[in-house]
Structures are given as structure tokens and as C-alpha cells.
């Protein structure tokens, strides 16, 4: 997928010497690939722990690890928020 995007970008750049709108299209294509395309490839990649790519254990391990990372990141964020804004955190706790 990445090779296709790079080749399409190069074609747009070469064609863009006569029409500068194509340069903008090339930049937009690269932006969309970096923003959305790369994350899709990383989730479909085979796990590096040696489990088969089609096995359910590999997908469960990857999704649980991602879940655990998100949970830990959220907990760190909430602790930081409570530490930096104690009055606001207490007010939110009273409203619950």
C-alpha cells in the first residue's frame, strides 16, 4: 500500500510541473496516508511474538495489549489532571 501511495505521489509531482493544483493533491495524498493509512496497516500486521497471524490468540493478545495501553494512558492522564487541578477534580467528584 505504501509503495502505491508513493508512486501516485511521484506521478502527481511530475505532472504538477505544468499544473500546480496537482502539487496540492500530492501533498493531500501524503497527508491522508500518514494520518490514516499507516494506522490501518499496523493493526493488520502479524504479531511479533511468533503466534500465527490467523490464530485468535494473536488477535486477542494484540487487542488486549492495545486496551491495556489505552487504559494505562487514561489513568495517567486522570492522575495528572487531579494533581494539576485539585479544585476542579474535587468539584467533579461531588457532582457524581
N, C-alpha and C positions, 0 to 999 in steps of 0.2 A: 504494500500500500504506500509506503514511504517513497519508494522508487517512482511510482506512478505520479505522486504529487510533485516530486522534484522535477521530473521530466516535463510535466504540464507547466510548471512554473518557468522552466527554461524556455519552453516554446512561447509562452506569453511574453517573456522578457525579450526574446529575439524579435517577435512580431511587434513588440512595443516600440521599436525604434521609429516606426512610422506613425504609430497611434499611441499617445501617452496614457490613454484610458486603460490599455492592456497592462501597463505597469501597475496601475492601481489594482487591477484584477489579480495580478500575480501576488501582490502584497496581501490582498484579502485572502487568497487561497492559502498562502503560508500561515497567515494568522489563524484561520479556521482549523488548519491541520494541527498547529501547535496547541491551540486551545481545546479542541475537541477530539481530534483524530488519534493523538498519542495515548490518551487515557483508555480508549477503546481497545487498543492493541495490547496494553499491559494486562487487562483483565482476561483476555482470551489466550494469553501465553501459557505454556505448560509450567507447572510448578517446578521449582528448582530442587525440591527435596527428594527427587528420584521417583515420586509416585507417577503412575501413568496419567496421561493427560485426560483420558476419557473416564477415569475412575471417579466415583463420587467422593472418595476420601480426599482427593486433591482439591476438588472444588470446595468442599466443606472446610478444609484447612485454610484455604486462601480466604474464603468469605469470613470465617471466624476471626482470622488474624486481622482482616480489614475492620471488622466490627470492633475487635478489642482495641485496635489503634484509634479508631474514632471515639470510642468510649473513654479511653485514657486522655486523649486530647481534649475532649469536652470537660472532663473532670479537672484537668489542669487549668483550663480556661475559667471554669467556675470558681476554683480556689483563688486564682489571680484576681478575678472580679471582686470577690468578697474581701480580699486583702486590700485592694486599692480603693474600694468604695464601701466601707463598712456601714455607713448610714443608709445608703440605698439598699444594700443587701438585707439589713435588718427590717427596713420598711417592706421589702418584698416578702420576707418571711412572715411578717404579721398579716399580710393580705391573704396568705394561703389558707 
